[in-house]
Amino acid sequence: MRIAVVAASEKRSERLTRCAQALSRQFSVEGHVSDFYTTIDSRFSTYDFLVVCSEPSGAGSAMGRKLGEQLSQGGNLVGKRSMAILVKSGLRPRKALENMMKSLEKEGLVVTMA
């Protein structure tokens, strides 16, 4: 299976990048073809599965506009299976994960795991 792992966030976070790279390595160890990206582009329509790693933009549960903007520029992602990974930070991580999944579903991705 071809898997794209993306670290998308409002701010540059070393913790988020390390987490996403570790996920990519683990998928490769399990026998999948896994690629790591820091931005979303039109190549993602060729992948079977999309793993989006992000974190809240502030202390609350808001995800920020950057994730939605990157997803809208990602090409034809409608019906693509995906996984939402949220690096825990802020006061309301459950609400932040819910907001992240809503933004993924708004762009047509099918969130199968969170």
ZATI-173827 format. One record per residue (C-alpha): residue number from 0; y, z, x. Coordinates in steps of 0.02 Angstrom, whole numbers, plus 32768, in hexadecimal, padded with zeros to 4 digits. Last residue first. Layout:
% residues N
> NUM; Y; Z; X
...
% end
This chain:
% residues 114
> 113; 81BC; 82D7; 7E71
> 112; 8133; 8259; 7E4C
> 111; 8121; 81C0; 7DDB
> 110; 81D9; 8193; 7DCC
> 109; 81DE; 80E2; 7D84
> 108; 8275; 808A; 7DCD
> 107; 82E7; 802B; 7D57
> 106; 8392; 8055; 7D9F
> 105; 83AE; 80DE; 7D1E
> 104; 8302; 8124; 7D49
> 103; 833A; 8148; 7DFB
> 102; 83DE; 8196; 7DBF
> 101; 837F; 8202; 7D42
> 100; 8305; 8239; 7DCA
> 99; 8396; 8272; 7E37
> 98; 83E7; 82D1; 7DA7
> 97; 8342; 832C; 7D84
> 96; 832F; 8353; 7E3D
> 95; 83DF; 839C; 7E3E
> 94; 83B7; 8403; 7DA2
> 93; 831F; 844D; 7DFA
> 92; 8382; 846B; 7E9B
> 91; 8409; 84D3; 7E46
> 90; 846B; 8538; 7EC6
> 89; 8474; 84C5; 7F5B
> 88; 83EE; 8486; 7FCF
> 87; 833A; 844E; 7FBC
> 86; 8318; 83A3; 8005
> 85; 82F0; 833D; 7F6B
> 84; 825F; 82C2; 7F6A
> 83; 8253; 8245; 7EDB
> 82; 81BC; 81D2; 7ED9
> 81; 81BC; 811E; 7E9F
> 80; 815E; 8096; 7E42
> 79; 81C2; 7FF5; 7E2F
> 78; 81DA; 7FC0; 7D7A
> 77; 828A; 7F7D; 7D98
> 76; 82B5; 7F82; 7E52
> 75; 82FA; 7ED1; 7E5D
> 74; 837D; 7EDD; 7EE6
> 73; 83AE; 7F80; 7F38
> 72; 8469; 7F71; 7F19
> 71; 845E; 7FDC; 7E7B
> 70; 83F7; 805C; 7EDA
> 69; 847B; 806B; 7F62
> 68; 8504; 8087; 7EE2
> 67; 849E; 810A; 7E85
> 66; 8478; 816A; 7F24
> 65; 852C; 8160; 7F60
> 64; 8578; 81A3; 7EBF
> 63; 8554; 825B; 7ED8
> 62; 84B6; 82BC; 7EB3
> 61; 8506; 834B; 7E53
> 60; 849D; 83EA; 7E46
> 59; 8514; 8467; 7E91
> 58; 8540; 8496; 7F44
> 57; 8571; 83E5; 7F6F
> 56; 8529; 8336; 7F7E
> 55; 847A; 836B; 7F4A
> 54; 83EE; 832B; 7FBC
> 53; 838D; 8289; 7FCA
> 52; 82E4; 823D; 7FEE
> 51; 82B3; 81A0; 7F8F
> 50; 81FD; 8168; 7FA1
> 49; 81E3; 80B5; 7F65
> 48; 8136; 806D; 7F42
> 47; 80F0; 7FBD; 7F42
> 46; 8174; 7F75; 7FB7
> 45; 81BC; 7EC4; 7FAA
> 44; 824C; 7EF7; 7F37
> 43; 8284; 7F6E; 7FC0
> 42; 82C8; 7EE0; 802B
> 41; 8369; 7EDC; 7FC3
> 40; 83B7; 7F71; 8018
> 39; 83B3; 802F; 8011
> 38; 83F5; 808D; 80A8
> 37; 83A7; 8108; 8122
> 36; 8300; 80AD; 812E
> 35; 824E; 80DC; 8161
> 34; 81BB; 8065; 8152
> 33; 8109; 808E; 811C
> 32; 806E; 8020; 811D
> 31; 7FE9; 8093; 80D6
> 30; 7F53; 80D9; 8133
> 29; 7F65; 8194; 8117
> 28; 7FB6; 81A6; 81C2
> 27; 803A; 8127; 818D
> 26; 8062; 818D; 80F0
> 25; 8073; 8227; 815E
> 24; 80EA; 81CE; 81D5
> 23; 815A; 8198; 8145
> 22; 815D; 8247; 80FD
> 21; 818C; 828E; 81A7
> 20; 8218; 820E; 81B6
> 19; 825A; 8242; 810A
> 18; 825B; 82FB; 8138
> 17; 82AD; 82DB; 81E1
> 16; 8336; 8272; 818F
> 15; 8358; 82F6; 810B
> 14; 8366; 8381; 818C
> 13; 83D7; 8317; 81FB
> 12; 844E; 8301; 816A
> 11; 84D4; 827C; 8167
> 10; 8534; 8295; 80C6
> 9; 8531; 8242; 801B
> 8; 8475; 822B; 8024
> 7; 83EB; 81A9; 802D
> 6; 8352; 81C0; 809C
> 5; 82DD; 8133; 806A
> 4; 8220; 8126; 807E
> 3; 81DC; 8078; 8058
> 2; 8121; 806E; 8034
> 1; 80AE; 7FD6; 8040
> 0; 8000; 8000; 8000
% end
